[in-house]
């Protein structure tokens, strides 16, 4: 669904939060639409206030999307599934899990956590609006017709919009069809009943395709009635849901044969390594010149993986200095964390691995960080190949 690496914004609760370039399109469009709406809601204000409120509301809305995805991420981590990050993009947010849930119960809890987080956001926004403006005042703010001016009225308008948009997304997201959270909840229930995740995925994906056709049809009808922008948007969302539902079925079929395999089952258990205390001259002559590869894993005296040594970096050191420099001196910072995986990691967790795609390999380590093998793209492709 996302094409390429996102732009990092921050780390929240230890989870990387980034944005896909398509997110900026929605951000600017939302600010433009809200500026006009707030200008009409606050007629006595200057031009700056509606724009400032629009920017604040748009950012708060996307913050609520991050809260939704953090709900998924936190519950996933509590159930032993690591999170690659959260990305904001054209259609909202996505918490990228490194592996699939291993049971229907875990699948259900992860899927339900996001909508529950959004429900909390709605309740906080409604509670704040009622505290600021009272029942009648908040009802007027929801309709973008605040009874009074001032900071309290402006804040009530912002909270009213956040409550409405999150409530709308909550209801929509609970529709029982993949890739929506409601579809994932439906899949978990079908999985529990049938005992077959692949079959449950097909059931939930079929429901997703039904909703995609309905949305596309509704979008075409809206365009015919003159609501061109809204109609096109509905049609695009419907098309996306249909494509994502088909992708879910394909992914489920692809990973069916990997469910019981771990990294140690397919890795090369005899990796060629450079020693951290060894000289660059020795690494260059015995490894880079001999094998012709562009990188090698570096291990310390206990065999622990400390990172990668690249030929590019070694070539940047004058020959006269290579005998005095250690391999550990040129290990790329953070490479041990980026390119290291556990030997007991489920193999299907690597299907969307960006480090594996970038380098063509990942280093398999045990619980003590000792390097036990190397897994390459070729190993993964062979594992995916049907037997016979």
ABEGO torsion letter per residue (X at the ends): XBBEBBBBABBBGGBBBBBBAAAAAAAAAAAAAAAAAAAAABAABBAAAAAAAAAAAAAAAAAAAAAAAAAAAAAAAAAGBBBAEBBBBAAEBBBBBABBBABAAAAAAAAAAAAAAAAAAAAAAAAAAAAAAEAAAAAAAAAGBBABBEAAAAAAAAAAAAAAAAAAAAAAAABBBOABAAAAAAAAAAAAAAGBAAAAAAAAAAAAAAAAAAAAAAAAAAAAAGBAAAAAAAAAAAAAAAAAAAAAAAAAAAAAAAAABBAAAABBABBBBBBAABBAAAAAAAAAAAAGBABBBBBBAAGBBAEBBBAAAAAABBAAAAAABBAAAABBBGAAAAABBBAABBAAAAAABAAAAAAGBBBBBBAAGBBAEBBBAAAAAAAABBBX
